[in-house]
Amino acid sequence: MNLWQEFRRPTSISEAIEDLIKAPGPAIPLAGGTDLLLDMKQGRHSLAHTLVDLTGISEMNVIEIRQGVLFIGAAVPVSRIIDNDLVNNNARALVEACSLIAGPQVRNTATLGGNVAHALPAADGTIALVALNAQAEVAYSEGTKRLPFLTLFQGPGKSAIDKSCELITGFYIERALRGQASCFKRIMRPQGVALPILNCSVWVYREGDRVKDTRIAVGPGGPTPFRATETESFLRNQAFSDAVLTQAIDKLLSQAKFRTSPRRASADYRQYIVRDLFRDTFMTTWERAGESAK
């Protein structure tokens, strides 16, 4: 059984959009393919007439500063993100998330765009990008547009992107200022390849002993990537202390909606372990923010 009939390899974003739109049958964009091809082989994804390979598009393979903002192309392999100084200096949570994706061979192939397009509520790169308040650049026939990151998701495995005529081309992340830092941690279960039981990412803007601002993402905490907005509001402008952090954990538990996964963990177990995971992630971020303020 053929998984596809035609294979296109465009060299520009506009050519890729044209290939998707003009394909004589169902067309699917392909980056690393580490999830997509396996899903197609195992019947979890419909077959395609045309695969459109995005890896040869130079605009989607760059990591650079654009108008003062960090831009990461959607076709950049996650192994390049791990080793890039710009990302390490401005989005450490993303580096830590990417370093935990599968094994070295997969990281050399898998892309950040693919990780996001798969639309899983606990994907490593996705959770880090939520905490970093990323914006997505999406291309369509009339050009490109920037979208708030969370608008890309409609449910588990359900992307808001119309893959027959739209592409995620990259991500914008604000550069880190003094007093700002981020962190990503997870609890995982080894099963051939380590599977995350729970992911957590935190971004903090520290001003002395005060939490000037913070963003918190936990996955899975709901059907789409979860941002703990009630916890953020509670911590914002608070003088930091262990008691305040304990109260913040209670806020997180009241808002998050954990689910049971037969392959990973029960909802009750996730609710139990998130306390220490969040505390550890926040404290690491807090310490990093203090170092960056010096």
Helices and strands as residue ranges (DSSP letters): E 6-8, H 13-22, E 27-30, H 36-41, E 50-53, G 58-60, E 63-66, E 69-73, H 78-83, H 85-90, H 92-98, H 104-107, H 112-117, H 124-131, E 135-140, E 143-148, G 149-152, E 153-155, E 158-159, E 167-174, E 180-189, E 195-207, E 210-219, E 226-227, H 229-235, E 238-239, H 242-255, H 267-292
